[in-house]
Amino acid sequence: MPPAPVAPLFVPAHLARLRDKALALDVGTVLLDLEDAVPPGQKAAARDGAAAFLRQRPGRDLVRVNPLAVSRSFGVACGREDLAAVMGARPRGIVAPKIEAASGLQDVAALMAELERQAGLAPGQTELWVTIETALGVMNLAAIAGTRVERPVRLLFGMGDYTTDLGIEWTRDEGECAVPRALVPIAARAAGLARPIDSVFVVTDDEEGLRASALRGKRLGYAGKAAIHPRQVAVIQDAYRPTAAERRWARRVVEAAGEHGRAGIGAFLLDGRMIDEPIVANARDVLERAAESGETA
């Protein structure tokens, strides 16, 4: 699976001015939203706008569709119409909201496969991003993550719908989401999936809060964080990028491990810290992520 975009930018697909702005900014990966940011009466316009946008950048961007079915008091079950409208325009991936069971993932994947065939696309080429954002989805997380379909799958966590589902406040420090937020990357790793993507930070003029939220996600094992405003993209990218100190330490660990390995030594001390194979593996991962972001140690 290709590396995750670190800060995919949500763009309400029914608003032409925001689609045009996203094209002009060249923010990387755009996440065209047909779901929560689009009023029910604008769903058709959003589909048309998303398809037109995708055709300008085939294979690059994501589309969040509406759910295929609704089991809560919020949401519009028009996901089938959404998928039919955008799959032929070759999105990089589809973001499926409110997935609460393995069957929900399978239903979306099967419909995507059917539409790929109809559009003459290679089967399974479109990624499926699965959003965990309800209490039931959290309780079924292991089963969802462990479901195998013939396409790349990545998990996301959604704090907005999660706190709405529980009827609790979404606070600045996000403490009420700590448990499910930590479980998503654990489930992804246990199932052999790529690192997941963290929830948006809903306040657009709080750079300090956004950075703190992004760093929390990074420490939990997320690959990136969705953005809702262009000004958030650079902050998220900077937070997730391995720091110069992290890169220097990782390079020293890898080089020292090579030297000790050639001498037949396993675990060793570096600056008073014990270094063994798991630490070396983590250092290599840091260097790999640095290379993906264009940084060198």
Steps between C-alpha positions, in 0.01 A plus 500: 500500500643843412602725790207681657456869430593658831237775489218428253288814474121475528323705233118516484445374147190708428685832531676589174700784657655263756575238236669766287694627801626149575624465141677837517664424835628159387475372859585142414213261557147639502221314681184596315210481743156385391387423855484716812605833343236476226131584567251232386372718219854547360604134476452481122701818445774362725522179294532698178762728653702212640501313170612809310780563752622140486523504122750783526724297735428129438628256759603771743211599725245345736123521525301460820165358398183477704422171677321221315263472796432711809459352847523825695291815515743683272622432149353456151506150348592591142839334481405285202417805292823667614718205402328462164571867426871511590660158447540545125690826560782299661535615860805381688267371767154500649444602862211299644340663807338345807622144442371299795553136399703285265195464278491877448856497370424203276190665354691813400790298358266281293321802354834663419614184319181492293539865403868455416404224258232716343750783454767275353735556793736240639320316781610607845703800386295746707592522868231463766535721806274381781387748764451386859280764660222339706489298819398188307783549255746520789361183660532317164837652417705179497253323270485798264880535482537126445259486206675413176387648171678518165624857532720712730322590825588775747322598823407850613368626832225763513453695822207711383255217437642299790426772755161565338415130521583495871336837569816647653700817448791504256754694707822672403724240666299211350530298821152354460622327181824362646400133518351446152760727347777280640325178395480586128877485427530193723230321301656610171840366601358174634317443171803584288350819359686821425510771764161672535404866462392704802188712540481865403554780751185704470630848602667668204668794681665306785843406367629402845207267560533351152871432545440338839226282351720399206787407730266290716393311191860453387594353839205258478611363163297691243653580160336841472199715578223631280472878463190717463673824398803565278684675784495175697688299238850636566458471878399135474777418254758662726374315808511160328835554332784340702690781668868566438578358844295187429676452168846546652424253778358245259805525273735453795304198619504334158870569445594380849289187454689422180835538673397286798341241274824458304675445833247232596335717766122513536369746761728793583502837675483832317515815713406287799191355335465133421456436129366167379329378183156661560667840555706454183188406303325814627801711400486358148130585487576860599755528218254349254229747597754784477591393148132488401461858619810614312717540809849361555669409826 
